[in-house]
Amino acid sequence: MEQNIPIKGGEFLVKDISPEQIFIPEEFNEEQKMIGQSCQDFLETEVLTNLDRIDAQEEGLMRDLLTKTGELGLLAISIPEEYGGFEQSFVTAMYTCEVLGAGFSYAVAYSCHTGIGTLPILYYGNEEQKQKYIPKLATGEWVGAYCLTEPGAGSDANAGTTKATLSEDGKYYLLNGQKMWITNAGFADVFTVFAKIDNDRVLSAFIVERTFPGLTFNPEEKKMGIKGSSTRQIFFNDCQVPVGNLLGKRGEGFRIALNILHMGRIKLGANVIGAAKLAINHSVQYANERKQFNCLISEFGAIKYKLAEQVIRTFVTESAVYRASEDLDKAIQFYVAHGEDKGRDTMEAFNQFAIEAAVMKVFGSEMLDYVVDEAVQIHGGMGFSAEMPVDRAYRDSRINRIFEGTNEINKLLVVDTILKRGAKGELPLMSEAQKILDEIPGLKQAEVSGDDYFETKKTCIRNFKKLALVLIKIISDTFARTLIQEQEILNNISDIIMLIYAGESTMLRIQKAGQIKGEESAKLHCNILDVFVYDASARIRKLALDIVFSFASGDIRNVLLKAIDHFTHVDGINVRDARRGIADMLISENRYCF
């Protein structure tokens, strides 16, 4: 079946994609825009006006906000109509996550409930379980949470020691163990809990209600950021879980956990876009008000650089996120149409795009950290004051590089998944890489400029892909089974892959937007693409050189150095004027307008 998937996960590395094949935010339809506006209105009236109360964890406030969100139907975007939902596309769900992602701690509670708190039951539950739980989760009558992490098992989820044993009468599983960092734990009604039955080596999953006997909670954790998000440890002491509350099959828990995490990772990529746009708004509005040396600081080149770079990284992330989201929609439709179990088939689509999900998680979280850090810097001394909104944005951003698996784990996952798919023949990595290796001795001085703007950029990105493929093959051949121990090299390969996906997504978006709105409208956006590709070439060159000098010698080093010189060559651009053009538009509009 996988051979006929419209677009495979990771395929971007070995295949050219056309603008017609991707979705861009400029294509949102009227219904999606209305949903986005509903989210924005709710944020402005209910959330952003109450941020201090939320951070103080005022009793009942967050739960009340989720209930109000449910009344608007915003908890049911992804839920099928038969369970009280709206069954919207994944793109629409991602847009909802983007807009509400500007809600600080509320965004965490919302994302947890609608994602990892609800979807394991929706996708892996039997009909009785779905009928019992999903309608209440869809309306906000009940709130969901997800219990995977344990004190001794963070990134290594399957190392958890929580146990489940069958009671003597065979009616219950008795859960014993401890879970930590559980979002929404202070008020959630339903928990998806992972534990090992008897002496099983892999996890199983259980639906646990708050009222089940044997469930106790620690006080709220004190955290650096997302202070309004309820986070508690949960203890299971002979917690009685009816046998009918086993979620999925015995031993299927690890697969459930991984697939749900793929979904959570890509949704985090949408969350950070909303947070970044809000931080940019705060940045430019302050820059347009603050005077130094008798002029607004928004007139200074150093400030324009920061504002422009905030925009570039946000726009690029947004381009990649919605490209991946539409690909996921297509994959979901394909798997469901050709499968027998809608829930599991949907999750198989997320598994197919595990690479892109991890890329979006890492790239997006690092983008937001940059944006909020520069927001503080633009505010100067006031940025360090808790009176300014960028204080909260800075602290809340930091968790995103840890959420949904650390960025370090996700970087390794990107390369490992690509290599495994290459080994299985799902992606022709090694054959394509060999073709490129055969071409390297005859390469002449690189020339990528041409009369056609987008063809020139496509050549640059195609060259980046060629270099990535060559490096993947060489390190695979050199290290073989010991490659997993070379994490510094793998991290660099992962960074290169992320830059390729982000750059190509941006190019395709701008090209398609120009086809829709006319080329004149895309000119300013071309500044974004110019700067990103120019900077990416330098970053890829450095990452590749670090790889080569870490292990290669003799002829193979010379071949790789020639490949790096050729495939990272791009024409120079006037980065000062390009960034100033971006910043001037932002300053003129006094808000993110890209």
C-alpha positions as CSV (number, residue, x, y, z in Angstrom):
1,M,0.0,0.0,0.0
2,E,2.8,2.4,0.9
3,Q,4.1,2.5,-2.7
4,N,0.9,4.3,-3.8
5,I,0.9,7.0,-1.1
6,P,0.5,10.5,-2.8
7,I,3.6,11.8,-1.0
8,K,5.7,9.8,1.4
9,G,7.3,11.1,4.6
10,G,10.9,12.0,4.0
11,E,10.5,11.8,0.2
12,F,11.3,15.5,-0.1
13,L,15.0,14.5,0.2
14,V,15.0,12.5,-3.0
15,K,12.2,14.1,-5.0
16,D,11.4,17.6,-6.5
17,I,8.1,18.9,-5.3
18,S,6.0,21.4,-7.3
19,P,4.1,24.3,-5.8
20,E,0.8,22.7,-6.9
21,Q,1.5,19.8,-4.5
22,I,1.6,21.9,-1.4
23,F,-0.9,23.9,0.7
24,I,0.0,27.4,1.8
25,P,-1.7,29.7,4.4
26,E,-2.8,32.0,1.6
27,E,-5.3,29.3,0.6
28,F,-7.3,29.2,3.8
29,N,-11.0,29.1,2.9
30,E,-13.7,31.3,4.5
31,E,-14.7,28.6,7.0
32,Q,-11.1,28.2,8.2
33,K,-10.8,31.9,8.5
34,M,-14.0,32.1,10.5
35,I,-12.7,29.4,12.9
36,G,-9.4,31.3,13.2
37,Q,-11.2,34.5,14.0
38,S,-13.3,32.7,16.6
39,C,-10.1,31.5,18.2
40,Q,-8.6,35.0,18.1
41,D,-11.7,36.6,19.6
42,F,-11.7,34.0,22.4
43,L,-8.0,34.7,23.1
44,E,-8.5,38.4,23.3
45,T,-11.6,38.4,25.5
46,E,-11.0,35.4,27.8
47,V,-7.3,34.6,27.9
48,L,-5.0,37.5,27.2
49,T,-7.0,39.7,29.6
50,N,-6.5,37.2,32.4
51,L,-2.9,36.1,32.1
52,D,-1.9,37.0,35.7
53,R,-4.9,35.1,37.1
54,I,-4.0,32.1,34.9
55,D,-0.4,32.1,36.0
56,A,-1.5,32.3,39.6
57,Q,-3.5,29.1,39.0
58,E,-6.7,30.7,40.3
59,E,-8.9,27.8,41.4
60,G,-11.1,26.6,38.6
61,L,-10.1,29.3,36.1
62,M,-8.3,27.1,33.6
63,R,-11.0,24.4,33.8
64,D,-13.6,27.1,33.2
65,L,-11.7,28.4,30.1
66,L,-11.6,24.9,28.6
67,T,-15.3,24.6,29.3
68,K,-15.9,27.9,27.4
69,T,-13.7,26.7,24.6
70,G,-15.8,23.6,24.4
71,E,-19.0,25.7,24.2
72,L,-17.6,27.4,21.1
73,G,-16.9,24.0,19.5
74,L,-13.1,24.5,19.5
75,L,-12.4,21.3,21.4
76,A,-14.1,19.3,18.8
77,I,-12.4,20.4,15.6
78,S,-10.8,17.0,14.9
79,I,-13.6,14.8,16.3
80,P,-16.0,12.9,14.0
81,E,-19.6,14.1,13.8
82,E,-20.9,10.9,15.3
83,Y,-19.2,11.8,18.6
84,G,-20.3,15.4,18.6
85,G,-17.4,16.9,16.7
86,F,-16.9,18.9,13.5
87,E,-14.5,16.5,11.7
88,Q,-12.4,19.2,10.1
89,S,-9.3,18.7,8.1
90,F,-5.9,18.4,9.8
91,V,-4.9,21.7,8.3
92,T,-7.9,23.3,10.0
93,A,-6.9,21.7,13.3
94,M,-3.4,23.0,12.9
95,Y,-4.6,26.5,12.2
96,T,-6.6,26.4,15.4
97,C,-3.5,25.4,17.2
98,E,-1.6,28.2,15.6
99,V,-4.0,30.9,16.7
100,L,-4.5,29.6,20.2
101,G,-0.8,29.0,20.5
102,A,-0.5,32.7,21.4
103,G,-2.4,31.9,24.7
104,F,0.7,31.0,26.8
105,S,-0.3,28.5,29.5
106,Y,-3.8,28.2,28.2
107,A,-2.4,27.0,24.9
108,V,-0.6,24.2,26.7
109,A,-3.8,23.1,28.5
110,Y,-5.8,23.3,25.2
111,S,-3.2,21.4,23.2
112,C,-2.9,18.7,25.8
113,H,-6.7,18.2,26.0
114,T,-7.4,18.2,22.3
115,G,-4.3,16.2,21.4
116,I,-2.7,13.7,23.6
117,G,-5.6,13.9,26.1
118,T,-8.3,13.0,23.6
119,L,-6.9,11.4,20.5
120,P,-5.5,8.1,21.9
121,I,-9.1,7.2,22.8
122,L,-10.5,8.4,19.6
123,Y,-8.0,6.6,17.4
124,Y,-7.3,3.4,19.5
125,G,-10.5,3.0,21.6
126,N,-13.2,0.5,20.8
127,E,-16.6,1.7,20.0
128,E,-17.9,1.4,23.6
129,Q,-14.9,3.5,24.9
130,K,-15.3,6.1,22.2
131,Q,-19.1,6.4,22.9
132,K,-18.4,6.8,26.6
133,Y,-15.5,9.3,26.6
134,I,-15.2,11.2,23.3
135,P,-18.5,13.2,23.4
136,K,-17.7,14.5,26.9
137,L,-14.2,15.3,25.9
138,A,-15.5,17.1,22.8
139,T,-17.7,19.5,24.8
140,G,-15.3,20.1,27.7
141,E,-17.5,18.3,30.2
142,W,-14.5,16.2,30.8
143,V,-10.9,17.2,30.4
144,G,-8.2,14.8,29.2
145,A,-4.5,14.2,30.2
146,Y,-1.7,11.8,29.2
147,C,0.5,9.9,31.5
148,L,3.7,8.5,30.0
149,T,6.8,10.1,31.6
150,E,8.2,8.6,34.8
151,P,11.0,9.9,37.1
152,G,13.5,7.2,35.9
153,A,12.3,7.1,32.3
154,G,12.2,10.5,30.4
155,S,13.2,10.2,26.8
156,D,13.4,6.4,27.1
157,A,9.6,6.0,27.4
158,N,9.6,2.2,27.3
159,A,11.9,2.1,30.4
160,G,8.9,2.9,32.5
161,T,8.3,0.7,35.5
162,T,4.6,1.3,36.2
163,K,3.0,-2.1,36.4
164,A,-0.5,-3.5,35.8
165,T,-1.6,-6.9,37.2
166,L,-5.0,-8.6,36.9
167,S,-7.0,-8.7,40.1
168,E,-7.9,-12.1,41.6
169,D,-11.5,-11.8,40.4
170,G,-10.4,-10.8,36.9
171,K,-12.5,-7.6,36.8
172,Y,-9.7,-5.0,37.2
173,Y,-6.1,-4.2,36.3
174,L,-4.3,-3.0,39.4
175,L,-1.9,-0.2,38.5
176,N,1.1,0.5,40.7
177,G,3.7,3.2,39.9
178,Q,4.3,6.9,39.4
179,K,4.0,9.4,36.6
180,M,5.4,12.9,36.4
181,W,5.1,16.1,34.4
182,I,1.4,15.4,33.8
183,T,-0.2,18.4,32.1
184,N,-3.8,19.2,33.2
185,A,-3.4,16.8,36.2
186,G,-4.9,19.2,38.6
187,F,-8.4,19.1,37.0
188,A,-8.4,16.4,34.3
189,D,-11.1,13.7,34.5
190,V,-9.7,11.1,32.1
191,F,-6.1,9.9,31.8
192,T,-4.4,7.8,29.2
193,V,-1.9,5.8,31.3
194,F,0.9,3.6,30.1
195,A,2.1,0.6,32.1
196,K,3.5,-2.9,31.6
197,I,1.2,-5.8,32.2
198,D,2.9,-8.4,34.4
199,N,6.4,-9.0,33.0
200,D,5.7,-7.6,29.5
201,R,8.7,-5.9,27.9
202,V,6.5,-3.3,26.2
203,L,3.8,-0.9,27.4
204,S,0.1,-1.2,27.3
205,A,-2.3,1.7,27.6
206,F,-5.3,2.2,29.9
207,I,-8.1,4.7,30.3
208,V,-8.1,5.8,33.9
209,E,-10.8,8.0,35.4
210,R,-10.0,10.4,38.2
211,T,-12.5,8.8,40.5
212,F,-11.0,5.3,40.3
213,P,-9.7,4.0,43.7
214,G,-6.0,4.2,44.3
215,L,-5.2,7.4,42.5
216,T,-3.4,10.2,44.4
217,F,-1.8,13.5,43.3
218,N,1.2,15.5,44.4
219,P,0.9,19.3,44.7
220,E,1.4,21.5,41.7
221,E,5.0,21.7,40.4
222,K,6.7,25.1,40.5
223,K,8.1,25.8,37.0
224,M,10.3,28.3,35.2
225,G,7.5,29.1,32.7
226,I,4.0,28.0,31.7
227,K,3.1,28.7,35.3
228,G,-0.6,28.6,34.6
229,S,-0.4,25.1,33.3
230,S,-1.4,22.5,35.9
231,T,1.5,20.0,36.3
232,R,1.5,17.3,38.9
233,Q,2.9,13.9,39.7
234,I,0.4,11.1,39.9
235,F,0.7,8.0,42.0
236,F,-1.0,4.7,41.4
237,N,-1.5,2.4,44.4
238,D,-3.4,-0.6,43.4
239,C,-5.5,1.7,41.3
240,Q,-8.5,-0.3,40.0
241,V,-9.0,0.0,36.3
242,P,-11.8,-2.1,34.8
243,V,-10.5,-4.6,32.3
244,G,-12.7,-3.0,29.7
245,N,-10.5,0.1,30.0
246,L,-7.5,-1.4,28.3
247,L,-6.9,0.9,25.4
248,G,-6.0,-0.9,22.2
249,K,-4.4,-4.3,22.4
250,R,-2.1,-5.7,25.1
251,G,1.4,-4.5,24.3
252,E,0.2,-1.9,21.9
253,G,0.9,1.0,24.3
254,F,4.4,1.8,23.0
255,R,3.1,2.1,19.5
256,I,0.2,4.3,20.7
257,A,2.6,6.5,22.6
258,L,4.9,7.0,19.6
259,N,2.2,7.7,17.1
260,I,0.5,10.2,19.4
261,L,3.8,11.9,20.0
262,H,4.3,12.3,16.2
263,M,0.9,14.1,16.2
264,G,1.9,16.2,19.3
265,R,5.2,17.2,17.7
266,I,3.8,18.6,14.5
267,K,1.0,20.4,16.5
268,L,3.7,22.0,18.6
269,G,5.1,23.4,15.3
270,A,1.8,25.2,14.8
271,N,1.5,26.4,18.4
272,V,4.8,28.2,18.2
273,I,3.8,30.2,15.1
274,G,1.0,31.9,17.0
275,A,3.3,32.6,20.0
276,A,6.0,34.0,17.6
277,K,3.6,36.3,15.8
278,L,2.4,37.7,19.1
279,A,6.0,38.3,20.3
280,I,6.8,40.0,17.0
281,N,3.8,42.3,17.4
282,H,5.1,43.2,20.9
283,S,8.5,43.8,19.4
284,V,7.6,46.1,16.6
285,Q,5.0,48.0,18.6
286,Y,7.6,48.8,21.3
287,A,10.2,49.7,18.7
288,N,7.7,52.1,17.2
289,E,7.1,53.8,20.5
290,R,10.5,53.8,22.2
291,K,12.8,56.8,21.5
292,Q,16.6,56.9,22.0
293,F,19.0,59.6,20.7
294,N,15.9,61.6,19.6
295,C,14.5,59.0,17.2
296,L,12.4,55.8,17.3
297,I,14.5,52.7,17.8
298,S,12.6,51.1,14.9
299,E,14.8,53.5,12.7
300,F,18.0,51.8,13.8
301,G,19.6,49.2,11.4
302,A,20.4,46.9,14.4
303,I,16.8,46.8,15.4
304,K,15.6,46.3,11.8
305,Y,17.9,43.3,11.6
306,K,16.3,41.7,14.6
307,L,12.7,42.5,13.5
308,A,13.4,41.1,10.0
309,E,15.0,38.0,11.3
310,Q,12.1,37.4,13.6
311,V,9.8,37.6,10.6
312,I,12.0,35.4,8.4
313,R,12.2,32.5,10.8
314,T,8.5,32.7,11.6
315,F,7.4,32.8,8.0
316,V,9.7,29.9,7.1
317,T,8.4,27.8,9.9
318,E,4.8,28.6,8.9
319,S,5.5,27.6,5.3
320,A,6.9,24.2,6.4
321,V,4.2,23.5,8.9
322,Y,1.3,23.9,6.5
323,R,3.0,22.0,3.8
324,A,3.5,19.1,6.2
325,S,-0.1,19.4,7.4
326,E,-1.6,19.1,4.0
327,D,0.6,16.1,3.2
328,L,-0.7,14.6,6.4
329,D,-4.3,15.2,5.3
330,K,-3.6,13.4,2.0
331,A,-1.9,10.5,3.8
332,I,-4.8,10.2,6.3
333,Q,-7.3,10.1,3.4
334,F,-5.2,7.5,1.6
335,Y,-4.7,5.2,4.6
336,V,-8.4,5.4,5.7
337,A,-9.6,4.7,2.2
338,H,-7.4,1.6,1.9
339,G,-7.6,0.4,5.5
340,E,-10.1,-1.3,7.8
341,D,-9.7,0.6,11.1
342,K,-10.2,4.4,10.7
343,G,-8.4,5.3,14.0
344,R,-5.4,3.1,13.5
345,D,-5.2,4.0,9.8
346,T,-5.2,7.7,10.8
347,M,-2.3,7.1,13.2
348,E,-0.4,5.2,10.5
349,A,-0.5,8.4,8.5
350,F,1.2,10.2,11.4
351,N,3.8,7.5,11.6
352,Q,4.4,7.9,7.9
353,F,5.3,11.6,8.5
354,A,7.3,11.1,11.7
355,I,10.3,12.8,10.0
356,E,8.4,16.0,9.1
357,A,6.8,16.0,12.6
358,A,10.1,15.9,14.3
359,V,11.5,18.5,12.0
360,M,8.7,20.9,12.7
361,K,9.0,20.3,16.5
362,V,12.7,21.1,16.5
363,F,12.8,23.9,13.9
364,G,9.7,25.5,15.4
365,S,10.8,25.5,19.0
366,E,14.2,26.8,18.1
367,M,12.6,29.5,16.0
368,L,10.4,30.7,18.9
369,D,13.3,30.7,21.3
370,Y,15.1,33.1,18.9
371,V,12.0,35.3,18.4
372,V,11.3,35.8,22.1
373,D,14.9,36.2,23.0
374,E,15.2,39.1,20.5
375,A,11.9,40.4,21.7
376,V,13.4,40.9,25.2
377,Q,16.5,42.4,23.6
378,I,14.5,44.9,21.6
379,H,12.7,46.0,24.8
380,G,16.1,46.5,26.4
381,G,15.9,46.9,30.2
382,M,12.2,46.9,30.1
383,G,12.3,43.4,28.5
384,F,13.8,42.1,31.8
385,S,10.9,43.5,33.7
386,A,8.0,41.3,34.6
387,E,5.7,44.2,33.8
388,M,6.2,43.6,30.0
389,P,4.5,40.7,28.1
390,V,7.8,39.5,26.6
391,D,8.9,38.3,30.1
392,R,6.2,35.7,30.0
393,A,6.8,34.9,26.4
394,Y,10.5,34.3,27.1
395,R,10.0,32.0,30.1
396,D,7.1,30.1,28.5
397,S,9.0,29.4,25.2
398,R,11.8,27.4,26.8
399,I,9.7,24.3,27.5
400,N,9.1,23.7,23.8
401,R,12.5,22.3,23.2
402,I,11.8,19.7,25.9
403,F,8.1,19.0,25.3
404,E,7.1,16.0,23.1
405,G,10.6,14.5,23.3
406,T,13.7,16.7,23.6
407,N,15.1,18.3,20.5
408,E,18.1,16.1,20.9
409,I,16.0,12.9,20.7
410,N,14.0,14.4,17.8
411,K,17.1,15.2,15.8
412,L,18.3,11.6,16.1
413,L,14.9,10.4,15.2
414,V,15.0,12.4,11.9
415,V,18.2,10.7,10.7
416,D,17.4,7.3,12.1
417,T,14.0,7.2,10.4
418,I,15.4,8.3,7.1
419,L,18.1,5.7,7.3
420,K,15.7,2.9,8.2
421,R,13.4,3.9,5.3
422,G,16.4,3.9,3.0
423,A,17.4,0.4,4.2
424,K,13.9,-0.9,3.6
425,G,13.9,0.5,0.1
426,E,11.0,2.9,0.8
427,L,13.4,5.8,-0.1
428,P,16.1,5.4,-2.7
429,L,18.7,7.1,-0.6
430,M,21.8,5.1,-1.4
431,S,21.2,4.7,-5.2
432,E,20.6,8.5,-5.6
433,A,23.6,9.2,-3.4
434,Q,25.8,7.0,-5.6
435,K,24.7,8.8,-8.7
436,I,25.8,12.1,-7.2
437,L,29.1,10.6,-6.0
438,D,29.8,9.4,-9.5
439,E,29.2,13.0,-10.8
440,I,31.5,14.8,-8.3
441,P,34.9,14.2,-10.0
442,G,33.6,16.0,-13.1
443,L,32.0,18.9,-11.3
444,K,33.1,22.3,-12.5
445,Q,32.8,25.6,-10.7
446,A,29.3,26.0,-9.4
447,E,26.9,28.3,-11.2
448,V,23.4,28.6,-9.9
449,S,22.3,32.0,-11.1
450,G,19.9,32.2,-14.1
451,D,17.1,34.2,-15.7
452,D,14.3,32.4,-13.8
453,Y,14.3,33.3,-10.1
454,F,12.6,30.2,-8.8
455,E,14.6,27.9,-11.0
456,T,17.7,29.4,-9.5
457,K,16.4,28.9,-6.0
458,K,15.3,25.3,-6.9
459,T,18.9,24.6,-8.1
460,C,20.3,25.8,-4.8
461,I,18.0,23.6,-2.8
462,R,18.5,20.6,-5.1
463,N,22.2,21.0,-4.5
464,F,21.7,21.1,-0.7
465,K,19.8,17.8,-1.1
466,K,22.6,16.3,-3.1
467,L,25.1,17.1,-0.4
468,A,22.9,15.7,2.3
469,L,22.5,12.4,0.4
470,V,26.2,12.1,-0.2
471,L,26.9,12.7,3.5
472,I,24.3,10.2,4.5
473,K,25.8,7.5,2.3
474,I,29.4,8.1,3.3
475,I,28.7,8.1,7.0
476,S,26.5,5.0,6.7
477,D,29.2,3.2,4.8
478,T,32.0,4.4,7.2
479,F,30.3,3.7,10.5
480,A,27.7,1.1,9.7
481,R,26.3,-0.3,13.0
482,T,28.3,2.1,15.1
483,L,26.8,5.2,13.5
484,I,24.3,5.6,16.4
485,Q,27.2,6.4,18.6
486,E,28.2,9.4,16.4
487,Q,25.6,11.8,17.7
488,E,27.5,14.9,16.8
489,I,27.6,13.9,13.2
490,L,23.9,12.8,13.2
491,N,22.9,16.1,14.7
492,N,24.6,18.0,11.9
493,I,22.9,15.8,9.3
494,S,19.6,16.4,11.0
495,D,20.2,20.2,11.0
496,I,21.0,20.1,7.3
497,I,17.8,18.1,6.5
498,M,15.7,20.6,8.5
499,L,17.2,23.6,6.6
500,I,16.4,21.8,3.3
501,Y,12.8,21.1,4.2
502,A,12.3,24.7,5.5
503,G,13.9,26.3,2.6
504,E,12.1,24.3,0.0
505,S,8.8,24.8,1.7
506,T,9.3,28.6,1.7
507,M,10.3,28.6,-1.9
508,L,7.2,26.6,-3.0
509,R,4.9,28.8,-0.9
510,I,6.2,32.1,-2.3
511,Q,6.1,30.7,-5.9
512,K,2.5,29.4,-5.4
513,A,1.4,32.7,-3.7
514,G,2.7,34.6,-6.7
515,Q,0.7,32.4,-9.0
516,I,-2.4,33.1,-7.0
517,K,-2.0,36.8,-6.2
518,G,0.4,37.9,-8.9
519,E,4.2,38.1,-9.0
520,E,4.2,41.7,-7.7
521,S,2.7,40.6,-4.4
522,A,5.5,38.1,-3.9
523,K,8.4,40.5,-4.3
524,L,8.8,41.3,-0.6
525,H,8.4,37.6,0.3
526,C,11.3,36.9,-2.1
527,N,13.5,38.9,0.3
528,I,12.6,36.4,3.0
529,L,13.6,33.5,0.7
530,D,16.8,35.2,-0.5
531,V,18.1,35.8,3.0
532,F,17.1,32.3,4.2
533,V,18.7,30.4,1.4
534,Y,21.8,32.6,1.6
535,D,22.1,32.0,5.3
536,A,21.2,28.3,5.0
537,S,24.0,27.8,2.5
538,A,26.6,29.1,5.0
539,R,25.1,27.0,7.8
540,I,25.0,23.9,5.7
541,R,28.5,24.4,4.6
542,K,29.7,24.7,8.2
543,L,27.7,21.7,9.4
544,A,29.0,19.6,6.5
545,L,32.6,20.7,7.1
546,D,32.3,19.8,10.7
547,I,31.1,16.3,9.7
548,V,33.9,15.8,7.2
549,F,36.7,16.9,9.5
550,S,35.4,14.7,12.3
551,F,36.2,11.5,10.5
552,A,37.3,11.7,6.8
553,S,40.8,11.6,5.4
554,G,42.6,11.0,2.2
555,D,40.7,10.7,-1.1
556,I,37.2,10.5,0.5
557,R,37.9,13.8,2.4
558,N,38.9,15.5,-0.9
559,V,35.8,14.2,-2.6
560,L,33.6,15.5,0.2
561,L,35.3,18.9,0.3
562,K,34.8,19.3,-3.4
563,A,31.1,18.4,-3.0
564,I,30.7,20.9,-0.2
565,D,32.3,23.7,-2.2
566,H,30.1,22.9,-5.2
567,F,26.7,22.2,-3.5
568,T,26.7,25.0,-1.0
569,H,27.5,27.7,-3.5
570,V,24.9,30.4,-3.8
571,D,25.1,33.9,-5.3
572,G,25.6,36.7,-2.9
573,I,22.8,39.1,-2.0
574,N,22.4,42.4,-0.4
575,V,21.3,41.1,3.0
576,R,21.1,44.6,4.5
577,D,18.6,45.9,2.0
578,A,16.6,42.6,1.9
579,R,16.2,42.6,5.7
580,R,15.5,46.3,5.8
581,G,12.7,45.8,3.2
582,I,11.1,43.2,5.4
583,A,11.5,45.3,8.6
584,D,10.1,48.4,6.9
585,M,7.0,46.6,6.0
586,L,6.6,45.3,9.5
587,I,7.3,48.7,11.0
588,S,4.8,50.4,8.6
589,E,2.0,47.9,9.5
590,N,3.0,47.9,13.2
591,R,2.1,44.1,13.3
592,Y,3.0,40.8,11.8
593,C,1.6,41.1,8.2
594,F,3.3,38.4,6.2
